[in-house]
Amino acid sequence: MKIAVIGTGYVGLVTATCLAESGNEVVGIDKDAAKIAKLHAGGLPIYEPGLLELVQRNRRDGRLAFGTDLAAGVRGAKLIFIAVGTPQGADGSTDLSAIHAVGDALAAAVAPDAVVILKSTVPVGTNRRLAERMAKTAGRPIEVASNPEFLKEGAAVEDFMKPDRVVVGVRRPETGALLRELYAPFLRTERPFLIMTPESAELTKYVANAMLATKISFINEIANLCEKLGADINDVRRGIGHDQRIGFHFLHPGPGYGGSCFPKDLESLIHQARTVGARLHIVEAVDRVNDQQKKILAEKVKQHFGARLAGKCLAIWGLAFKPRTDDIREAPALEVINALLDEGVKLQVHDPEALANVKAVYGDKLRYFDRPYGALEGADGLILVTEWQEFRHADFDMMRRLMTGHVIFDGRNLYDPKTVAAHGFQYYGIGRHLS
């Protein structure tokens, strides 16, 4: 099947590549010429484990191509995915200008029997309004379906290849059957293919992220309560996680969630509810709790050093919003950096993949290190923000020799407080009981 994917960000590039991997002829289209040039040169505009090898193989085998010409790219395509950005506006609303621009361009270029598929995360009703807009421009009906993505950055290829479920929103049974055929190679383990209206599909994406964000904010609030009451969140988390009604997923306390999805999608959902006269009290509380949680590591640092904080040198391990990505959008580490720079702290930072993105924001305000232990030399303390795998088995003896001060602010509870203390460090975790 010939397929076009418009937008080569995280969602678009993974979608195009994985559909090519299953035997389709796919063209990835993007107006960003520099991004396309990088793909033509054999590189990637993003970091995503396993993706580069798939892109290179499918380009070599002739199933995957990239270009900037939308009209040429969609010519002859049976399915056209829209996977462009939908950034958040100042009022929490979703900016759909890129969606509309693509729709206007497609209306003049799409074949009569083609199906346009919204892959981008969009407010409820966008599918219907886009179909109406395109039909008006084209002078004929154009089929528009919805197919929200549920990919996790850092595991996006695996999530696409082995999805929990595939959700599609369609208005015609024939479109549902076509998309079922497309996704059949990825559903061979009897994972469900769920057909619903476009409105339900659009809302499903927001509700899924809101539910996961709720679990994160909930466990973070309980972790903070544990510190006040002398309990340990790790014990409490195990105590509730073994209840099959609750489970362990997303019940890991930390410095709050970030990334391109949860913060933006919750704000959008809140805004959508308010436009129809509803209030999402729980979702609004989740958002407020997360805003506060992002401040918690900097507050622990300030409380520890007190009036001695200005002029201190601190190391930060982990800058991306989560491991296995270079994405720093809404990353908790940025909150820590901003707060401590305001206090006159010198910061030495390390991340396995996100250094370039952070440097583009902060320039020479920070010192950047390619290796984690390099960032520790002369540091008065370590702040661990992102739980990269290589941080889990730290050499505390070496750390003690390298560092001037011996305190660790463990934002992900990676380390055992007693082990850290035995190596001569003072330890601060999230909701940990230290006695």
Buried (B, 14 or more C-beta within 10 A) or exposed (E): BBBBBBBBBBBBBBBBBBBBBBEBBBBBBBBEEEBBEBBEEEEBBBBBBBBBEBBBBBBEEEBBBBBBEBEEBBBEBBBBBBBBBBEBEEEBBBBBEBBBEBBBBBBEBBBEEBBBBBBBBBBBEBBBBBBEBBBEBBEEEBBBBBBBBBBBBBBBBBBBBEBEEBBBBBBEEEBBEBBBEBBEBBBEEEBEBBBBBBBBBBBBBBBBBBEBBBBBBBBBBBBBEBBEEEBBBBEBBEEBBEEEEEEEEBBBBBBBBBBBBBBBBBBBBBBBBBEEEEEBEEBBBBBEBBEBBBBBBBEBBBEBBEEEBEEBBBBBBBBBBBBBBBBBBBBBBBBBBEBBBEBEBBBBBBBBBBBEBBBEEBEEEBBBBEEBBBBBBEBBBBBBBBBBEEBEEBEBEEBEEBBEBBBBBBBBBBBBBEEBBEBEBBBBBBBBBBE
